[in-house]
Amino acid sequence: MIHPPLPTNEDERLSALRRYQILDTPAEEAYDDLVTIASGICGTPMALVSLIDVERQWFKARAGLDAAQTPREVSFCGHVVARGRTMVVPDAMQDPRFHDNPLVTGDPSIRFYAGAPLVDSGGHAIGTLCVIDTVPRDLEPFQQRALESLSRQVMALMELRAAHRELQHHLSEREWYERQLDQHQQQLQARNAELTLESLTDALTGLPNRRAFAARMEQALAHAHAGGAPMALAIIDIDHFKQINDLHGHPAGDDTLVKVARALAAQFTAPSVVARFGGEEFAVVLPGVTAEAAQVQCDHAREAVEWFPDGLPVTVSIGLTAVQSGDTVSALYTRADRGLYEAKRTGRNRVVAA
């Protein structure tokens, strides 16, 4: 095991950390939300906001891990702080720095690690936002970018908290103090609103993600049942997507996902909602649209993808279903999936209604 080296500016770095007065403070929902978002975007069971003290790493927020701190000498995050830039360890058992680390050989059995540094305005890396898994893996480029963006949001939150505390300590004139405090609170609320939007948006395509789509489906189905209005659901899958990744690489795969997302978004306009459902799969809810009209729209969308002018040639298969009396969201998904399976089985690049 290789212990994390000390940064050359260690004394200044520790002073910068102390300025935030954050060590050993209680958990806060705003930080917990950030690790939840990081874990969700990167698809890992564990995520942490880790601050590197003299001899320990202490966790301001944690998801999937019980420990509140661990020794600095065995920390992965200590290496990130020393480097001052993002570090990704696909398989800790194959890395000479970590293969015999007690956090690898024992609980929590780390195999994959990715950490983005928390860097203050003076350039001091005081900790990390990191994600952890118990199996070897890697990050997609968009996931690493998202992790780095969220690390900057953690730092912005700490800066706002510090500014809030300094205002409370130093300002004596109540009217001016309240005006400044309100301004900082608005900034914090705006940042939290941005983070909430990010948690409902697929980072690669910009479409709503599965979580956002589930909420829209519930609303649309309740409205359809209450008013007897028609509604349809389509599940869309890119044909032979694995071959695109295998033959052309993951960047080409990412470009294909973005291309399909753009084509679908152009075809299914409001009040319909298009979402990236996961992997190479998309979903569309079509409120107020009959089965026949949904079939026509889906055929147009399929053709739009096939004849999209940019990128690699690609087609999609679509499973479609319309709402029936007493339907649940689960029943709609099941029927649309059945249609998608039949579209794949019968040759792909087609729409099958179930």
Order of alpha helices (4+ residues) and beta strands (2+ residues): alpha-alpha-beta-beta-beta-alpha-beta-alpha-beta-beta-alpha-alpha-alpha-beta-alpha-alpha-beta-beta-alpha-beta-alpha-beta
